[in-house]
């Protein structure tokens, strides 16, 4: 962590006021409880979003709310230890949060989702549109999938493994996957996003994208830097 604390739950009212006087931006990280292969934690989406928001706030100002671990949508609802909910309770929590932050003088709320199926993105984009119509506070709906970086977004494959490797390397356990030498990924036509990955017999069960067993820890920090550069740039574009 930097010398300046940005986690809102650890700050006193006076400390939050000082941070808002300097940069009136509040980040709200979003994720879900979702299976991410045998090698990653089920909270990956929220962990990634929270880590990105912390790095952006430390660099550019603002404060960060605790991550919301409930999300909606996607094709992994039947997987082990996955908990998906309907949009309505999430919308209620976020609408209340946005309204209260606006009352406190916050000028910009950044919803950063590490969970990025269409249902989740549409939900936060609808909230941003509501805020624009009301004109009380700027709400930006971002997700890690919106950035176009060296690695393409995926589910529990190289991209998400590498990003979490930059933020919480102790939570990445590629060694828990079947050995590449004895259990290569057999994907028809080389399609790493195909339905065969839903089969429990597949060595990359529940993983969609390039084989994470090729994960290179040296690529982790450059990916995180590029992601934070993108987030800060987007936030700055809206406040300049």
C-alpha positions in Angstrom: 0.0 0.0 0.0 1.1 3.6 -0.5 1.6 6.1 2.3 -1.8 7.5 1.6 -4.7 5.2 2.6 -7.5 5.0 0.0 -9.7 2.3 1.4 -12.8 4.2 2.5 -13.7 1.8 5.3 -10.4 2.6 7.1 -10.7 6.4 6.8 -12.3 8.8 9.3 -14.9 11.4 8.0 -12.2 14.1 8.1 -9.8 12.0 6.1 -12.5 11.3 3.5 -13.4 14.9 3.3 -9.7 15.8 2.7 -9.4 13.2 0.0 -12.6 14.5 -1.7 -11.4 18.1 -1.5 -8.4 17.0 -3.5 -10.1 14.5 -5.9 -13.9 13.9 -5.5 -13.9 10.4 -7.0 -15.1 7.2 -5.4 -14.4 3.8 -6.9 -16.9 1.0 -6.3 -15.4 -2.5 -7.2 -17.8 -5.2 -8.3 -17.3 -9.0 -8.7 -19.1 -12.2 -7.8 -18.6 -15.6 -6.3 -17.7 -17.7 -9.3 -15.7 -20.8 -10.2 -12.4 -19.9 -11.8 -10.8 -23.2 -12.4 -8.9 -25.3 -9.8 -6.0 -22.8 -9.7 -7.8 -19.5 -8.8 -10.1 -18.3 -5.9 -13.8 -18.0 -6.4 -13.6 -14.3 -5.5 -11.2 -13.5 -8.3 -13.5 -11.0 -10.1 -13.9 -8.8 -7.0 -10.3 -9.2 -6.0 -9.1 -8.0 -9.4 -11.5 -5.1 -9.5 -10.6 -4.0 -6.0 -6.9 -4.2 -6.6 -7.2 -2.2 -9.8 -9.2 0.5 -8.1 -6.8 0.7 -5.2 -3.9 1.2 -7.6 -5.8 3.8 -9.6 -6.8 5.8 -6.5 -3.3 5.6 -5.1 -1.9 7.1 -8.3 -4.6 9.6 -9.2 -6.6 10.4 -6.1 -10.0 9.4 -4.8 -11.1 6.6 -2.4 -12.2 3.0 -2.9 -15.2 1.2 -1.4 -15.0 -2.4 -0.3 -15.8 -4.8 -3.2 -19.3 -6.1 -3.7 -18.9 -9.9 -4.1 -22.4 -10.4 -5.5 -22.8 -10.3 -9.3 -25.2 -11.5 -12.0 -25.1 -13.3 -15.3 -22.7 -15.5 -17.2 -22.5 -19.1 -18.1 -21.0 -20.5 -14.9 -24.1 -20.5 -12.6 -24.1 -24.3 -12.2 -20.4 -24.6 -11.3 -19.1 -25.4 -7.8 -19.2 -22.6 -5.3 -20.7 -20.1 -7.7 -23.3 -17.8 -6.4 -25.2 -15.6 -8.9 -28.1 -13.3 -8.0 -30.8 -11.4 -9.9 -29.9 -7.8 -10.8 -32.6 -6.2 -8.5 -30.9 -6.5 -5.1 -27.5 -5.4 -6.6 -29.2 -2.4 -8.3 -30.8 -1.4 -5.0 -27.5 -1.5 -3.2 -25.7 0.5 -5.9 -28.5 3.0 -6.4 -28.5 3.8 -2.6 -24.7 4.0 -2.6 -24.6 6.4 -5.6 -27.4 8.6 -4.1 -25.7 8.9 -0.7 -22.3 9.6 -2.3 -23.9 12.4 -4.3 -25.3 13.9 -1.2 -21.9 13.9 0.4 -20.5 15.9 -2.6 -18.9 13.2 -4.6 -18.7 14.3 -8.2 -17.7 11.0 -9.9 -18.5 7.4 -9.0 -16.6 4.7 -10.9 -18.2 1.3 -11.1 -15.4 -1.1 -11.9 -16.6 -4.7 -12.6 -14.2 -7.6 -12.6 -17.2 -9.8 -13.6 -18.1 -9.0 -17.2 -20.9 -11.0 -18.8 -23.4 -9.0 -20.7 -26.0 -9.0 -17.9 -23.5 -7.4 -15.5 -22.3 -4.8 -17.9 -25.8 -3.9 -19.0 -26.8 -3.5 -15.3 -24.0 -1.0 -14.5 -24.4 0.9 -17.8 -28.1 1.4 -17.0 -27.1 2.9 -13.6 -24.7 5.2 -15.4 -27.5 6.3 -17.7 -29.8 6.9 -14.8 -27.2 9.1 -13.2 -26.7 11.1 -16.4 -30.4 11.7 -16.6 -30.6 12.9 -13.0 -27.5 15.0 -13.3 -26.5 14.7 -9.7 -23.2 12.8 -10.0 -21.1 11.4 -12.8 -21.2 7.6 -12.9 -18.8 5.7 -15.1 -19.4 2.0 -15.8 -16.1 0.2 -16.5 -15.0 -3.4 -16.6 -11.7 -5.1 -17.0 -12.9 -6.5 -20.3 -13.3 -3.0 -21.9 -9.5 -2.4 -21.9 -7.8 -3.5 -25.1 -4.4 -4.7 -23.8 -1.7 -7.1 -24.8 -3.7 -10.0 -23.3 -7.4 -10.4 -24.3 -10.0 -10.9 -21.6 -10.9 -14.4 -20.8 -12.3 -16.6 -18.0 -9.7 -18.0 -15.6 -7.2 -18.4 -18.4 -4.0 -16.4 -19.1 -5.5 -12.9 -18.8 -7.3 -13.4 -15.4 -4.5 -15.6 -14.0 -1.9 -12.9 -14.9 -3.9 -10.0 -13.6 -4.5 -11.7 -10.2 -0.8 -12.7 -10.3 0.1 -9.0 -10.2 -2.3 -8.3 -7.3 -2.3 -11.4 -5.2 0.4 -13.8 -6.4 -0.1 -16.0 -3.4 -3.6 -16.9 -4.6 -2.4 -18.2 -8.0 -1.8 -22.0 -8.0 -1.3 -23.2 -11.5 0.3 -26.3 -10.1 -3.2 -27.4 -9.0 -4.1 -27.9 -12.7 -3.3 -31.3 -14.4 0.3 -31.3 -15.7 0.5 -29.9 -19.2 2.8 -32.8 -20.3 0.4 -35.5 -19.4 -2.9 -33.7 -19.9 -2.7 -31.3 -22.9 -5.8 -29.3 -23.7 -7.6 -31.0 -26.5 -9.8 -28.3 -28.1 -11.5 -29.0 -31.5 -10.2 -26.6 -34.1 -8.1 -25.0 -31.4 -11.2 -23.3 -30.0 -10.3 -22.5 -26.3 -13.8 -21.0 -25.8 -15.7 -24.1 -26.9 -18.3 -26.1 -25.0 -15.8 -28.9 -24.3 -14.4 -26.7 -21.5 -17.6 -27.2 -19.6 -16.8 -30.9 -19.3 -15.4 -32.1 -16.0 -13.1 -34.5 -17.9 -11.4 -31.6 -19.7 -8.0 -30.7 -18.0 -9.1 -27.0 -18.2 -12.6 -27.5 -16.9 -14.3 -24.2 -16.4 -11.5 -22.2 -18.0 -12.1 -20.3 -21.2 -9.2 -18.9 -23.1 -5.5 -19.6 -23.6 -4.1 -22.3 -21.3 -3.1 -20.7 -18.0 -0.4 -23.4 -17.5 1.7 -21.1 -19.7 1.3 -18.3 -17.2 4.5 -16.1 -17.0 4.7 -14.2 -13.7 7.0 -11.7 -15.4 4.1 -10.5 -17.4 1.9 -9.7 -14.4 3.1 -6.3 -13.3 3.2 -4.9 -16.9 -0.4 -6.1 -17.4 -1.5 -4.4 -14.2 0.3 -1.1 -15.1 -1.4 -1.1 -18.5 -4.8 -1.7 -16.9 -4.3 1.0 -14.3 -3.1 3.4 -17.0 -6.3 2.7 -18.9 -8.6 3.2 -15.9 -6.9 6.5 -14.9 -7.1 7.7 -18.4 -10.8 6.9 -18.7 -11.6 8.6 -15.3 -9.5 11.6 -16.2 -11.3 11.9 -19.6 -14.6 12.3 -17.8 -13.3 15.0 -15.4 -11.2 17.1 -17.7 
